[in-house]
Amino acid sequence: MYKSVKNKILSRIYGYGRGRVFSANDFLLDFSRYEIDTTLKTLTDNGTIRRICRGIYDFPQFSSILKTYAAPNMNAVAQTIARKFNWKIYPEGNTALNYFGLSTQVPAKLIYISNGPSRIFKTEFGEIKFKHSALRESHFKYIESALVVQALRSLGQNLITDDVLQKLKTKYNSAMWQKIKLDTISVTGWIYVAICKIAGEE
């Protein structure tokens, strides 16, 4: 019986693909807590998956250049933690800038605004801090919209160059940019103008 459960969970993880971050809670609809915890511990012990922090794992990607497993996507880790606790979160400005490669500084701590409690999660790959606050971006349908708005707002209107817009544009496909444009129609004028330019409309 356990082998069957283990194989089902393993099959789902394989289906996620390399680099996917997930939590134990993602399996609760189909398996018992004991089955999940036992299986994830076994898969962690044998090196199939990696435990990032309590209850949070990834199916790590192997770096042929570094000859070791690559660090997890820390924004995905933050999103998975938020999903686990049913929080809404949005990145602070510097975290959003780093996500888009618009900041040369590599932050030791990623900071997110959250409607949950203020908490810090420490991992060997860095810290993630959630700060309780009212969410100005809570009306957005897509996290991508919040990331873009926070990055643009953090830079400020005077620093929005064609190079910045091009960097942002390459992060998502054209279909996603159209969704972001519709999702952000109520934001500050110059930010929305910049988003329209990225989406291909003046």
PyMOL CGO cylinders between C-alpha atoms (Angstrom):
from pymol import cmd
from pymol.cgo import CYLINDER

trace = [
    CYLINDER, 0.00, 0.00, 0.00, 2.77, 2.46, 0.99, 0.3, 1, 1, 1, 1, 1, 1,
    CYLINDER, 2.77, 2.46, 0.99, 4.71, 1.69, -2.19, 0.3, 1, 1, 1, 1, 1, 1,
    CYLINDER, 4.71, 1.69, -2.19, 1.65, 2.57, -4.25, 0.3, 1, 1, 1, 1, 1, 1,
    CYLINDER, 1.65, 2.57, -4.25, 1.22, 5.89, -2.43, 0.3, 1, 1, 1, 1, 1, 1,
    CYLINDER, 1.22, 5.89, -2.43, 4.93, 6.65, -2.75, 0.3, 1, 1, 1, 1, 1, 1,
    CYLINDER, 4.93, 6.65, -2.75, 4.83, 5.98, -6.49, 0.3, 1, 1, 1, 1, 1, 1,
    CYLINDER, 4.83, 5.98, -6.49, 1.77, 8.19, -6.93, 0.3, 1, 1, 1, 1, 1, 1,
    CYLINDER, 1.77, 8.19, -6.93, 3.39, 11.11, -5.10, 0.3, 1, 1, 1, 1, 1, 1,
    CYLINDER, 3.39, 11.11, -5.10, 6.66, 10.55, -6.95, 0.3, 1, 1, 1, 1, 1, 1,
    CYLINDER, 6.66, 10.55, -6.95, 4.83, 10.49, -10.28, 0.3, 1, 1, 1, 1, 1, 1,
    CYLINDER, 4.83, 10.49, -10.28, 3.21, 13.83, -9.48, 0.3, 1, 1, 1, 1, 1, 1,
    CYLINDER, 3.21, 13.83, -9.48, 6.57, 15.34, -8.55, 0.3, 1, 1, 1, 1, 1, 1,
    CYLINDER, 6.57, 15.34, -8.55, 8.08, 14.09, -11.81, 0.3, 1, 1, 1, 1, 1, 1,
    CYLINDER, 8.08, 14.09, -11.81, 5.12, 15.66, -13.58, 0.3, 1, 1, 1, 1, 1, 1,
    CYLINDER, 5.12, 15.66, -13.58, 5.98, 19.01, -12.00, 0.3, 1, 1, 1, 1, 1, 1,
    CYLINDER, 5.98, 19.01, -12.00, 9.34, 18.99, -13.77, 0.3, 1, 1, 1, 1, 1, 1,
    CYLINDER, 9.34, 18.99, -13.77, 12.76, 20.06, -12.52, 0.3, 1, 1, 1, 1, 1, 1,
    CYLINDER, 12.76, 20.06, -12.52, 12.90, 23.29, -10.55, 0.3, 1, 1, 1, 1, 1, 1,
    CYLINDER, 12.90, 23.29, -10.55, 9.35, 23.14, -9.21, 0.3, 1, 1, 1, 1, 1, 1,
    CYLINDER, 9.35, 23.14, -9.21, 8.87, 24.18, -5.57, 0.3, 1, 1, 1, 1, 1, 1,
    CYLINDER, 8.87, 24.18, -5.57, 6.03, 22.56, -3.64, 0.3, 1, 1, 1, 1, 1, 1,
    CYLINDER, 6.03, 22.56, -3.64, 4.78, 21.99, -0.12, 0.3, 1, 1, 1, 1, 1, 1,
    CYLINDER, 4.78, 21.99, -0.12, 3.52, 18.97, 1.75, 0.3, 1, 1, 1, 1, 1, 1,
    CYLINDER, 3.52, 18.97, 1.75, 0.10, 20.63, 1.75, 0.3, 1, 1, 1, 1, 1, 1,
    CYLINDER, 0.10, 20.63, 1.75, -0.10, 20.35, -2.04, 0.3, 1, 1, 1, 1, 1, 1,
    CYLINDER, -0.10, 20.35, -2.04, -0.83, 16.63, -1.66, 0.3, 1, 1, 1, 1, 1, 1,
    CYLINDER, -0.83, 16.63, -1.66, -3.42, 16.79, 1.15, 0.3, 1, 1, 1, 1, 1, 1,
    CYLINDER, -3.42, 16.79, 1.15, -6.46, 16.38, -1.09, 0.3, 1, 1, 1, 1, 1, 1,
    CYLINDER, -6.46, 16.38, -1.09, -5.34, 12.91, -2.16, 0.3, 1, 1, 1, 1, 1, 1,
    CYLINDER, -5.34, 12.91, -2.16, -3.21, 11.49, 0.65, 0.3, 1, 1, 1, 1, 1, 1,
    CYLINDER, -3.21, 11.49, 0.65, -3.06, 11.44, 4.44, 0.3, 1, 1, 1, 1, 1, 1,
    CYLINDER, -3.06, 11.44, 4.44, -0.58, 13.60, 6.33, 0.3, 1, 1, 1, 1, 1, 1,
    CYLINDER, -0.58, 13.60, 6.33, 1.28, 10.47, 7.47, 0.3, 1, 1, 1, 1, 1, 1,
    CYLINDER, 1.28, 10.47, 7.47, 1.59, 9.16, 3.91, 0.3, 1, 1, 1, 1, 1, 1,
    CYLINDER, 1.59, 9.16, 3.91, 2.82, 12.54, 2.65, 0.3, 1, 1, 1, 1, 1, 1,
    CYLINDER, 2.82, 12.54, 2.65, 5.33, 13.14, 5.44, 0.3, 1, 1, 1, 1, 1, 1,
    CYLINDER, 5.33, 13.14, 5.44, 6.71, 9.59, 5.22, 0.3, 1, 1, 1, 1, 1, 1,
    CYLINDER, 6.71, 9.59, 5.22, 7.06, 9.74, 1.44, 0.3, 1, 1, 1, 1, 1, 1,
    CYLINDER, 7.06, 9.74, 1.44, 8.65, 13.18, 1.33, 0.3, 1, 1, 1, 1, 1, 1,
    CYLINDER, 8.65, 13.18, 1.33, 11.14, 12.19, 4.04, 0.3, 1, 1, 1, 1, 1, 1,
    CYLINDER, 11.14, 12.19, 4.04, 12.13, 9.10, 2.06, 0.3, 1, 1, 1, 1, 1, 1,
    CYLINDER, 12.13, 9.10, 2.06, 12.50, 11.09, -1.17, 0.3, 1, 1, 1, 1, 1, 1,
    CYLINDER, 12.50, 11.09, -1.17, 14.57, 13.72, 0.66, 0.3, 1, 1, 1, 1, 1, 1,
    CYLINDER, 14.57, 13.72, 0.66, 16.81, 11.10, 2.27, 0.3, 1, 1, 1, 1, 1, 1,
    CYLINDER, 16.81, 11.10, 2.27, 17.54, 9.43, -1.07, 0.3, 1, 1, 1, 1, 1, 1,
    CYLINDER, 17.54, 9.43, -1.07, 18.24, 12.76, -2.79, 0.3, 1, 1, 1, 1, 1, 1,
    CYLINDER, 18.24, 12.76, -2.79, 15.28, 12.78, -5.19, 0.3, 1, 1, 1, 1, 1, 1,
    CYLINDER, 15.28, 12.78, -5.19, 13.90, 16.01, -3.75, 0.3, 1, 1, 1, 1, 1, 1,
    CYLINDER, 13.90, 16.01, -3.75, 15.40, 18.73, -1.55, 0.3, 1, 1, 1, 1, 1, 1,
    CYLINDER, 15.40, 18.73, -1.55, 13.99, 20.15, 1.67, 0.3, 1, 1, 1, 1, 1, 1,
    CYLINDER, 13.99, 20.15, 1.67, 14.29, 23.94, 1.59, 0.3, 1, 1, 1, 1, 1, 1,
    CYLINDER, 14.29, 23.94, 1.59, 12.64, 24.68, 4.93, 0.3, 1, 1, 1, 1, 1, 1,
    CYLINDER, 12.64, 24.68, 4.93, 9.96, 23.07, 7.05, 0.3, 1, 1, 1, 1, 1, 1,
    CYLINDER, 9.96, 23.07, 7.05, 7.26, 21.64, 4.78, 0.3, 1, 1, 1, 1, 1, 1,
    CYLINDER, 7.26, 21.64, 4.78, 8.74, 23.22, 1.62, 0.3, 1, 1, 1, 1, 1, 1,
    CYLINDER, 8.74, 23.22, 1.62, 10.62, 21.19, -1.00, 0.3, 1, 1, 1, 1, 1, 1,
    CYLINDER, 10.62, 21.19, -1.00, 11.81, 21.37, -4.58, 0.3, 1, 1, 1, 1, 1, 1,
    CYLINDER, 11.81, 21.37, -4.58, 12.62, 18.93, -7.38, 0.3, 1, 1, 1, 1, 1, 1,
    CYLINDER, 12.62, 18.93, -7.38, 16.06, 20.42, -7.96, 0.3, 1, 1, 1, 1, 1, 1,
    CYLINDER, 16.06, 20.42, -7.96, 17.68, 21.19, -11.27, 0.3, 1, 1, 1, 1, 1, 1,
    CYLINDER, 17.68, 21.19, -11.27, 21.24, 19.98, -11.83, 0.3, 1, 1, 1, 1, 1, 1,
    CYLINDER, 21.24, 19.98, -11.83, 23.73, 22.58, -13.08, 0.3, 1, 1, 1, 1, 1, 1,
    CYLINDER, 23.73, 22.58, -13.08, 26.14, 21.06, -15.60, 0.3, 1, 1, 1, 1, 1, 1,
    CYLINDER, 26.14, 21.06, -15.60, 28.37, 24.12, -15.17, 0.3, 1, 1, 1, 1, 1, 1,
    CYLINDER, 28.37, 24.12, -15.17, 28.53, 24.04, -11.37, 0.3, 1, 1, 1, 1, 1, 1,
    CYLINDER, 28.53, 24.04, -11.37, 28.38, 20.23, -11.26, 0.3, 1, 1, 1, 1, 1, 1,
    CYLINDER, 28.38, 20.23, -11.26, 25.86, 20.40, -8.45, 0.3, 1, 1, 1, 1, 1, 1,
    CYLINDER, 25.86, 20.40, -8.45, 22.19, 21.17, -7.92, 0.3, 1, 1, 1, 1, 1, 1,
    CYLINDER, 22.19, 21.17, -7.92, 21.24, 24.76, -8.68, 0.3, 1, 1, 1, 1, 1, 1,
    CYLINDER, 21.24, 24.76, -8.68, 19.79, 26.99, -5.97, 0.3, 1, 1, 1, 1, 1, 1,
    CYLINDER, 19.79, 26.99, -5.97, 15.99, 27.05, -5.90, 0.3, 1, 1, 1, 1, 1, 1,
    CYLINDER, 15.99, 27.05, -5.90, 13.95, 29.91, -7.31, 0.3, 1, 1, 1, 1, 1, 1,
    CYLINDER, 13.95, 29.91, -7.31, 13.46, 31.88, -4.10, 0.3, 1, 1, 1, 1, 1, 1,
    CYLINDER, 13.46, 31.88, -4.10, 10.47, 33.79, -5.44, 0.3, 1, 1, 1, 1, 1, 1,
    CYLINDER, 10.47, 33.79, -5.44, 8.84, 30.41, -6.10, 0.3, 1, 1, 1, 1, 1, 1,
    CYLINDER, 8.84, 30.41, -6.10, 9.73, 29.40, -2.54, 0.3, 1, 1, 1, 1, 1, 1,
    CYLINDER, 9.73, 29.40, -2.54, 8.00, 32.53, -1.22, 0.3, 1, 1, 1, 1, 1, 1,
    CYLINDER, 8.00, 32.53, -1.22, 4.92, 31.83, -3.36, 0.3, 1, 1, 1, 1, 1, 1,
    CYLINDER, 4.92, 31.83, -3.36, 4.79, 28.24, -2.14, 0.3, 1, 1, 1, 1, 1, 1,
    CYLINDER, 4.79, 28.24, -2.14, 5.00, 29.33, 1.51, 0.3, 1, 1, 1, 1, 1, 1,
    CYLINDER, 5.00, 29.33, 1.51, 2.18, 31.79, 0.86, 0.3, 1, 1, 1, 1, 1, 1,
    CYLINDER, 2.18, 31.79, 0.86, 0.09, 29.09, -0.81, 0.3, 1, 1, 1, 1, 1, 1,
    CYLINDER, 0.09, 29.09, -0.81, 0.71, 26.75, 2.13, 0.3, 1, 1, 1, 1, 1, 1,
    CYLINDER, 0.71, 26.75, 2.13, -0.65, 29.28, 4.62, 0.3, 1, 1, 1, 1, 1, 1,
    CYLINDER, -0.65, 29.28, 4.62, -3.24, 30.82, 2.28, 0.3, 1, 1, 1, 1, 1, 1,
    CYLINDER, -3.24, 30.82, 2.28, -1.57, 34.24, 2.38, 0.3, 1, 1, 1, 1, 1, 1,
    CYLINDER, -1.57, 34.24, 2.38, -1.63, 36.89, -0.30, 0.3, 1, 1, 1, 1, 1, 1,
    CYLINDER, -1.63, 36.89, -0.30, 1.84, 38.31, -0.82, 0.3, 1, 1, 1, 1, 1, 1,
    CYLINDER, 1.84, 38.31, -0.82, 3.51, 40.92, -3.01, 0.3, 1, 1, 1, 1, 1, 1,
    CYLINDER, 3.51, 40.92, -3.01, 7.23, 41.67, -3.28, 0.3, 1, 1, 1, 1, 1, 1,
    CYLINDER, 7.23, 41.67, -3.28, 8.71, 44.85, -1.92, 0.3, 1, 1, 1, 1, 1, 1,
    CYLINDER, 8.71, 44.85, -1.92, 10.39, 47.08, -4.49, 0.3, 1, 1, 1, 1, 1, 1,
    CYLINDER, 10.39, 47.08, -4.49, 13.97, 45.84, -4.22, 0.3, 1, 1, 1, 1, 1, 1,
    CYLINDER, 13.97, 45.84, -4.22, 12.84, 42.22, -4.30, 0.3, 1, 1, 1, 1, 1, 1,
    CYLINDER, 12.84, 42.22, -4.30, 10.88, 42.88, -7.48, 0.3, 1, 1, 1, 1, 1, 1,
    CYLINDER, 10.88, 42.88, -7.48, 13.87, 44.67, -9.05, 0.3, 1, 1, 1, 1, 1, 1,
    CYLINDER, 13.87, 44.67, -9.05, 16.08, 41.69, -8.30, 0.3, 1, 1, 1, 1, 1, 1,
    CYLINDER, 16.08, 41.69, -8.30, 13.53, 39.30, -9.78, 0.3, 1, 1, 1, 1, 1, 1,
    CYLINDER, 13.53, 39.30, -9.78, 13.64, 41.15, -13.09, 0.3, 1, 1, 1, 1, 1, 1,
    CYLINDER, 13.64, 41.15, -13.09, 17.42, 41.59, -13.08, 0.3, 1, 1, 1, 1, 1, 1,
    CYLINDER, 17.42, 41.59, -13.08, 17.08, 45.37, -12.71, 0.3, 1, 1, 1, 1, 1, 1,
    CYLINDER, 17.08, 45.37, -12.71, 19.25, 45.48, -9.61, 0.3, 1, 1, 1, 1, 1, 1,
    CYLINDER, 19.25, 45.48, -9.61, 22.89, 44.45, -9.46, 0.3, 1, 1, 1, 1, 1, 1,
    CYLINDER, 22.89, 44.45, -9.46, 22.64, 43.78, -5.75, 0.3, 1, 1, 1, 1, 1, 1,
    CYLINDER, 22.64, 43.78, -5.75, 21.91, 40.23, -4.67, 0.3, 1, 1, 1, 1, 1, 1,
    CYLINDER, 21.91, 40.23, -4.67, 19.79, 40.59, -1.52, 0.3, 1, 1, 1, 1, 1, 1,
    CYLINDER, 19.79, 40.59, -1.52, 20.53, 38.31, 1.41, 0.3, 1, 1, 1, 1, 1, 1,
    CYLINDER, 20.53, 38.31, 1.41, 16.87, 38.62, 2.33, 0.3, 1, 1, 1, 1, 1, 1,
    CYLINDER, 16.87, 38.62, 2.33, 13.84, 38.73, 0.05, 0.3, 1, 1, 1, 1, 1, 1,
    CYLINDER, 13.84, 38.73, 0.05, 11.01, 40.84, 1.49, 0.3, 1, 1, 1, 1, 1, 1,
    CYLINDER, 11.01, 40.84, 1.49, 7.31, 40.43, 0.75, 0.3, 1, 1, 1, 1, 1, 1,
    CYLINDER, 7.31, 40.43, 0.75, 4.27, 42.33, 1.98, 0.3, 1, 1, 1, 1, 1, 1,
    CYLINDER, 4.27, 42.33, 1.98, 1.72, 39.87, 3.33, 0.3, 1, 1, 1, 1, 1, 1,
    CYLINDER, 1.72, 39.87, 3.33, -1.78, 39.80, 4.75, 0.3, 1, 1, 1, 1, 1, 1,
    CYLINDER, -1.78, 39.80, 4.75, -0.51, 37.06, 7.06, 0.3, 1, 1, 1, 1, 1, 1,
    CYLINDER, -0.51, 37.06, 7.06, 1.63, 37.50, 10.17, 0.3, 1, 1, 1, 1, 1, 1,
    CYLINDER, 1.63, 37.50, 10.17, 5.14, 38.93, 10.01, 0.3, 1, 1, 1, 1, 1, 1,
    CYLINDER, 5.14, 38.93, 10.01, 7.54, 35.99, 9.79, 0.3, 1, 1, 1, 1, 1, 1,
    CYLINDER, 7.54, 35.99, 9.79, 11.05, 35.15, 8.63, 0.3, 1, 1, 1, 1, 1, 1,
    CYLINDER, 11.05, 35.15, 8.63, 11.93, 31.84, 6.97, 0.3, 1, 1, 1, 1, 1, 1,
    CYLINDER, 11.93, 31.84, 6.97, 15.61, 30.96, 7.00, 0.3, 1, 1, 1, 1, 1, 1,
    CYLINDER, 15.61, 30.96, 7.00, 17.10, 28.62, 4.40, 0.3, 1, 1, 1, 1, 1, 1,
    CYLINDER, 17.10, 28.62, 4.40, 20.65, 27.79, 3.35, 0.3, 1, 1, 1, 1, 1, 1,
    CYLINDER, 20.65, 27.79, 3.35, 19.93, 29.83, 0.21, 0.3, 1, 1, 1, 1, 1, 1,
    CYLINDER, 19.93, 29.83, 0.21, 18.91, 33.02, 2.02, 0.3, 1, 1, 1, 1, 1, 1,
    CYLINDER, 18.91, 33.02, 2.02, 16.10, 34.46, 4.10, 0.3, 1, 1, 1, 1, 1, 1,
    CYLINDER, 16.10, 34.46, 4.10, 12.56, 35.29, 3.11, 0.3, 1, 1, 1, 1, 1, 1,
    CYLINDER, 12.56, 35.29, 3.11, 10.79, 37.91, 5.21, 0.3, 1, 1, 1, 1, 1, 1,
    CYLINDER, 10.79, 37.91, 5.21, 7.04, 38.46, 5.21, 0.3, 1, 1, 1, 1, 1, 1,
    CYLINDER, 7.04, 38.46, 5.21, 5.87, 41.80, 6.59, 0.3, 1, 1, 1, 1, 1, 1,
    CYLINDER, 5.87, 41.80, 6.59, 2.26, 42.12, 7.65, 0.3, 1, 1, 1, 1, 1, 1,
    CYLINDER, 2.26, 42.12, 7.65, 0.63, 45.12, 6.02, 0.3, 1, 1, 1, 1, 1, 1,
    CYLINDER, 0.63, 45.12, 6.02, -2.40, 46.24, 4.07, 0.3, 1, 1, 1, 1, 1, 1,
    CYLINDER, -2.40, 46.24, 4.07, -1.92, 45.11, 0.48, 0.3, 1, 1, 1, 1, 1, 1,
    CYLINDER, -1.92, 45.11, 0.48, -2.16, 47.95, -2.02, 0.3, 1, 1, 1, 1, 1, 1,
    CYLINDER, -2.16, 47.95, -2.02, -1.92, 45.43, -4.86, 0.3, 1, 1, 1, 1, 1, 1,
    CYLINDER, -1.92, 45.43, -4.86, -4.52, 43.03, -3.47, 0.3, 1, 1, 1, 1, 1, 1,
    CYLINDER, -4.52, 43.03, -3.47, -6.91, 43.75, -6.31, 0.3, 1, 1, 1, 1, 1, 1,
    CYLINDER, -6.91, 43.75, -6.31, -4.56, 42.28, -8.93, 0.3, 1, 1, 1, 1, 1, 1,
    CYLINDER, -4.56, 42.28, -8.93, -5.53, 38.94, -10.40, 0.3, 1, 1, 1, 1, 1, 1,
    CYLINDER, -5.53, 38.94, -10.40, -1.97, 37.94, -11.30, 0.3, 1, 1, 1, 1, 1, 1,
    CYLINDER, -1.97, 37.94, -11.30, 1.19, 37.96, -9.17, 0.3, 1, 1, 1, 1, 1, 1,
    CYLINDER, 1.19, 37.96, -9.17, 3.04, 38.98, -12.35, 0.3, 1, 1, 1, 1, 1, 1,
    CYLINDER, 3.04, 38.98, -12.35, 1.11, 42.25, -12.31, 0.3, 1, 1, 1, 1, 1, 1,
    CYLINDER, 1.11, 42.25, -12.31, 2.19, 43.03, -8.77, 0.3, 1, 1, 1, 1, 1, 1,
    CYLINDER, 2.19, 43.03, -8.77, 5.82, 42.22, -9.59, 0.3, 1, 1, 1, 1, 1, 1,
    CYLINDER, 5.82, 42.22, -9.59, 5.84, 44.59, -12.56, 0.3, 1, 1, 1, 1, 1, 1,
    CYLINDER, 5.84, 44.59, -12.56, 4.08, 47.43, -10.73, 0.3, 1, 1, 1, 1, 1, 1,
    CYLINDER, 4.08, 47.43, -10.73, 6.36, 47.12, -7.69, 0.3, 1, 1, 1, 1, 1, 1,
    CYLINDER, 6.36, 47.12, -7.69, 9.48, 47.11, -9.88, 0.3, 1, 1, 1, 1, 1, 1,
    CYLINDER, 9.48, 47.11, -9.88, 8.40, 50.17, -11.87, 0.3, 1, 1, 1, 1, 1, 1,
    CYLINDER, 8.40, 50.17, -11.87, 7.28, 52.03, -8.76, 0.3, 1, 1, 1, 1, 1, 1,
    CYLINDER, 7.28, 52.03, -8.76, 10.58, 51.28, -7.02, 0.3, 1, 1, 1, 1, 1, 1,
    CYLINDER, 10.58, 51.28, -7.02, 12.62, 52.57, -9.96, 0.3, 1, 1, 1, 1, 1, 1,
    CYLINDER, 12.62, 52.57, -9.96, 10.61, 55.76, -10.35, 0.3, 1, 1, 1, 1, 1, 1,
    CYLINDER, 10.61, 55.76, -10.35, 9.38, 57.42, -13.52, 0.3, 1, 1, 1, 1, 1, 1,
    CYLINDER, 9.38, 57.42, -13.52, 12.70, 59.13, -14.35, 0.3, 1, 1, 1, 1, 1, 1,
    CYLINDER, 12.70, 59.13, -14.35, 14.59, 55.83, -14.53, 0.3, 1, 1, 1, 1, 1, 1,
    CYLINDER, 14.59, 55.83, -14.53, 12.20, 54.03, -16.88, 0.3, 1, 1, 1, 1, 1, 1,
    CYLINDER, 12.20, 54.03, -16.88, 14.36, 53.71, -19.99, 0.3, 1, 1, 1, 1, 1, 1,
    CYLINDER, 14.36, 53.71, -19.99, 13.93, 51.66, -23.15, 0.3, 1, 1, 1, 1, 1, 1,
    CYLINDER, 13.93, 51.66, -23.15, 16.51, 49.21, -21.78, 0.3, 1, 1, 1, 1, 1, 1,
    CYLINDER, 16.51, 49.21, -21.78, 14.45, 48.75, -18.61, 0.3, 1, 1, 1, 1, 1, 1,
    CYLINDER, 14.45, 48.75, -18.61, 11.28, 48.16, -20.62, 0.3, 1, 1, 1, 1, 1, 1,
    CYLINDER, 11.28, 48.16, -20.62, 13.07, 45.62, -22.82, 0.3, 1, 1, 1, 1, 1, 1,
    CYLINDER, 13.07, 45.62, -22.82, 14.37, 43.71, -19.78, 0.3, 1, 1, 1, 1, 1, 1,
    CYLINDER, 14.37, 43.71, -19.78, 10.88, 43.54, -18.36, 0.3, 1, 1, 1, 1, 1, 1,
    CYLINDER, 10.88, 43.54, -18.36, 9.41, 42.50, -21.71, 0.3, 1, 1, 1, 1, 1, 1,
    CYLINDER, 9.41, 42.50, -21.71, 11.64, 39.43, -22.00, 0.3, 1, 1, 1, 1, 1, 1,
    CYLINDER, 11.64, 39.43, -22.00, 10.45, 38.07, -18.65, 0.3, 1, 1, 1, 1, 1, 1,
    CYLINDER, 10.45, 38.07, -18.65, 6.99, 37.08, -19.90, 0.3, 1, 1, 1, 1, 1, 1,
    CYLINDER, 6.99, 37.08, -19.90, 5.43, 36.15, -23.23, 0.3, 1, 1, 1, 1, 1, 1,
    CYLINDER, 5.43, 36.15, -23.23, 3.13, 38.49, -25.16, 0.3, 1, 1, 1, 1, 1, 1,
    CYLINDER, 3.13, 38.49, -25.16, -0.03, 36.75, -23.94, 0.3, 1, 1, 1, 1, 1, 1,
    CYLINDER, -0.03, 36.75, -23.94, 1.00, 37.32, -20.31, 0.3, 1, 1, 1, 1, 1, 1,
    CYLINDER, 1.00, 37.32, -20.31, 1.75, 40.99, -21.00, 0.3, 1, 1, 1, 1, 1, 1,
    CYLINDER, 1.75, 40.99, -21.00, -1.75, 41.44, -22.41, 0.3, 1, 1, 1, 1, 1, 1,
    CYLINDER, -1.75, 41.44, -22.41, -3.16, 39.98, -19.19, 0.3, 1, 1, 1, 1, 1, 1,
    CYLINDER, -3.16, 39.98, -19.19, -0.95, 42.27, -17.11, 0.3, 1, 1, 1, 1, 1, 1,
    CYLINDER, -0.95, 42.27, -17.11, -2.09, 45.29, -19.14, 0.3, 1, 1, 1, 1, 1, 1,
    CYLINDER, -2.09, 45.29, -19.14, -5.74, 44.51, -18.47, 0.3, 1, 1, 1, 1, 1, 1,
    CYLINDER, -5.74, 44.51, -18.47, -5.04, 43.69, -14.83, 0.3, 1, 1, 1, 1, 1, 1,
    CYLINDER, -5.04, 43.69, -14.83, -3.25, 46.99, -14.09, 0.3, 1, 1, 1, 1, 1, 1,
    CYLINDER, -3.25, 46.99, -14.09, -5.57, 49.44, -15.79, 0.3, 1, 1, 1, 1, 1, 1,
    CYLINDER, -5.57, 49.44, -15.79, -6.27, 51.23, -12.49, 0.3, 1, 1, 1, 1, 1, 1,
    CYLINDER, -6.27, 51.23, -12.49, -2.64, 51.91, -11.50, 0.3, 1, 1, 1, 1, 1, 1,
    CYLINDER, -2.64, 51.91, -11.50, -0.81, 55.26, -11.52, 0.3, 1, 1, 1, 1, 1, 1,
    CYLINDER, -0.81, 55.26, -11.52, -0.77, 56.81, -14.99, 0.3, 1, 1, 1, 1, 1, 1,
    CYLINDER, -0.77, 56.81, -14.99, 2.94, 56.66, -15.84, 0.3, 1, 1, 1, 1, 1, 1,
    CYLINDER, 2.94, 56.66, -15.84, 3.22, 53.06, -14.64, 0.3, 1, 1, 1, 1, 1, 1,
    CYLINDER, 3.22, 53.06, -14.64, 0.33, 52.02, -16.85, 0.3, 1, 1, 1, 1, 1, 1,
    CYLINDER, 0.33, 52.02, -16.85, 1.84, 53.88, -19.81, 0.3, 1, 1, 1, 1, 1, 1,
    CYLINDER, 1.84, 53.88, -19.81, 5.08, 51.92, -19.32, 0.3, 1, 1, 1, 1, 1, 1,
    CYLINDER, 5.08, 51.92, -19.32, 3.14, 48.63, -19.15, 0.3, 1, 1, 1, 1, 1, 1,
    CYLINDER, 3.14, 48.63, -19.15, 1.27, 49.49, -22.35, 0.3, 1, 1, 1, 1, 1, 1,
    CYLINDER, 1.27, 49.49, -22.35, 4.59, 50.16, -24.09, 0.3, 1, 1, 1, 1, 1, 1,
    CYLINDER, 4.59, 50.16, -24.09, 5.91, 46.77, -22.99, 0.3, 1, 1, 1, 1, 1, 1,
    CYLINDER, 5.91, 46.77, -22.99, 2.70, 45.12, -24.16, 0.3, 1, 1, 1, 1, 1, 1,
    CYLINDER, 2.70, 45.12, -24.16, 3.21, 46.68, -27.60, 0.3, 1, 1, 1, 1, 1, 1,
    CYLINDER, 3.21, 46.68, -27.60, 0.72, 49.52, -27.40, 0.3, 1, 1, 1, 1, 1, 1,
    CYLINDER, 0.72, 49.52, -27.40, 1.60, 53.19, -27.03, 0.3, 1, 1, 1, 1, 1, 1,
]
cmd.load_cgo(trace, "trace")
